[in-house]
Amino acid sequence: MQTTILLITLVLMAATLAMILRALWATDGPPPSEDAPKTRTRMIWGLVVFGVIVSVASLREWPHTSAGSDAMVVKISSGQWWWDTDTTEIPLGQQIEFHVTSEDVNHGLGIYDSNMRLVVQVQAMPTYTNKVVHTFDTPGSYRILCMEFCGIAHHDMVSEFEVLEGSS
C-alpha cells in the first residue's frame, strides 16, 4: 500500500510541477477571460474535495488498537531505568493487550524477538496508560527495550519475557 501511495504522490507532484512550469513560461497568449477567477476558484475547491475524498478513502483501522474480549492484559510500567511487567510468560497465539505507562519520563517501549527484529512498539508516558494489542505467533524469548533516550542508564532498560506454547 505504501508503494502505491508513493507512486500516486510522485505522479501528482510531477503533474503539479508541469502545470506550474507551463504557467510560469506562458508569456504569449490571449488575456484571461472575465470568468478566469471563477474557474480558478472552482478548480481549487474541486481539488480540495478530491483530496478529502482520497484521504478519507485511504484511512484504515490501526491494527494494534482493538482487543477482543478474550485478550490477556499485561501491565508494563517503567521508570528510569527499569521495566516492570506483571508476567514473564505469555501464551503463544493468545491476543495480548499491553497496558503501558511510565512513572517519570517518556520511554519508548519496543518489543523485539530473538533476532532483534522489532515486533511492536508503543510510547510509555507519565500519568497516561497507552494500550497496544499483539498476538505472538512464534514461541521464544522476547526483549523489551527503551527506544527513547531517557538518561544516563538508558542502555540498561532491558526486560525479557517468554512466549510459550500451551501456556495460560
URPE-V668002 format. One record per residue. N is the residue number from 0. RES is the residue in one small letter. SS is DSSP state (@ for helix, = for strand, . for the rest). PHI is phi in whole degrees, -180 to 180 (none if undefined). OMEGA is omega as a letter, one per 20 degrees, with the letter a starting at -180 (NA if undefined). Layout:
N:RES:SS:PHI:OMEGA + N:RES:SS:PHI:OMEGA
//
This chain:
0:m:.:none:a + 1:q:@:-64:r + 2:t:@:-65:r + 3:t:@:-62:r + 4:i:@:-63:r + 5:l:@:-61:a + 6:l:@:-64:r + 7:i:@:-61:r + 8:t:@:-61:a + 9:l:@:-64:r + 10:v:@:-65:r + 11:l:@:-65:r + 12:m:@:-66:r + 13:a:@:-66:r + 14:a:@:-65:r + 15:t:@:-64:r + 16:l:@:-60:r + 17:a:@:-62:r + 18:m:@:-66:r + 19:i:@:-64:r + 20:l:@:-63:r + 21:r:@:-63:r + 22:a:@:-67:a + 23:l:@:-69:a + 24:w:@:-89:a + 25:a:.:-78:a + 26:t:.:-104:r + 27:d:.:-105:r + 28:g:.:138:a + 29:p:.:-71:r + 30:p:.:-67:a + 31:p:.:-63:r + 32:s:.:-76:r + 33:e:.:-69:r + 34:d:.:-86:a + 35:a:@:-57:r + 36:p:@:-62:r + 37:k:@:-66:r + 38:t:@:-64:r + 39:r:@:-61:a + 40:t:@:-63:r + 41:r:@:-61:r + 42:m:@:-65:r + 43:i:@:-63:r + 44:w:@:-64:r + 45:g:@:-62:r + 46:l:@:-66:r + 47:v:@:-63:r + 48:v:@:-62:r + 49:f:@:-59:r + 50:g:@:-63:r + 51:v:@:-66:r + 52:i:@:-62:r + 53:v:@:-64:a + 54:s:@:-64:a + 55:v:@:-66:a + 56:a:@:-66:a + 57:s:.:-91:r + 58:l:.:-71:r + 59:r:.:-130:r + 60:e:.:-70:r + 61:w:.:-66:a + 62:p:.:-72:a + 63:h:.:-106:a + 64:t:.:-111:a + 65:s:.:-113:a + 66:a:.:-104:r + 67:g:.:-78:a + 68:s:.:-71:a + 69:d:.:-97:a + 70:a:.:-70:r + 71:m:=:-86:r + 72:v:=:-95:r + 73:v:=:-120:a + 74:k:=:-94:r + 75:i:=:-128:r + 76:s:=:-119:a + 77:s:=:-140:r + 78:g:=:-163:r + 79:q:.:-75:j + 80:w:.:-140:a + 81:w:=:-152:r + 82:w:=:-122:r + 83:d:=:-128:r + 84:t:=:-112:a + 85:d:.:-87:r + 86:t:.:-153:r + 87:t:.:-117:r + 88:e:=:-130:a + 89:i:=:-124:a + 90:p:=:-74:r + 91:l:.:-66:r + 92:g:.:79:r + 93:q:.:-89:r + 94:q:=:-70:a + 95:i:=:-114:r + 96:e:=:-110:r + 97:f:=:-83:r + 98:h:=:-107:a + 99:v:=:-120:r + 100:t:=:-145:r + 101:s:=:-132:r + 102:e:.:-98:a + 103:d:.:-137:a + 104:v:.:-126:r + 105:n:.:-68:r + 106:h:=:-131:r + 107:g:=:-97:a + 108:l:=:-84:r + 109:g:=:-122:r + 110:i:=:-105:a + 111:y:=:-117:r + 112:d:.:-82:a + 113:s:.:-66:r + 114:n:.:-94:a + 115:m:.:60:r + 116:r:.:-94:r + 117:l:=:-67:a + 118:v:=:-98:a + 119:v:=:-156:r + 120:q:=:-145:r + 121:v:=:-161:a + 122:q:=:-90:r + 123:a:=:-99:a + 124:m:=:-126:r + 125:p:=:-64:r + 126:t:.:60:r + 127:y:=:-146:r + 128:t:.:-109:r + 129:n:=:-86:r + 130:k:=:-122:r + 131:v:=:-141:a + 132:v:=:-113:r + 133:h:=:-152:r + 134:t:=:-117:a + 135:f:.:-81:a + 136:d:.:-110:r + 137:t:.:-130:r + 138:p:.:-71:r + 139:g:=:143:a + 140:s:=:-93:r + 141:y:=:-121:a + 142:r:=:-113:r + 143:i:=:-105:r + 144:l:=:-125:r + 145:c:=:-85:a + 146:m:.:-103:a + 147:e:.:-129:a + 148:f:.:-57:a + 149:c:.:-125:r + 150:g:.:142:a + 151:i:.:-64:a + 152:a:.:-106:r + 153:h:@:-52:a + 154:h:@:-65:r + 155:d:@:-88:a + 156:m:.:-80:a + 157:v:=:-132:r + 158:s:=:-140:a + 159:e:=:-133:r + 160:f:=:-146:a + 161:e:=:-112:r + 162:v:=:-103:a + 163:l:=:-117:r + 164:e:.:-76:r + 165:g:.:73:r + 166:s:.:-91:r + 167:s:.:-143:NA
//
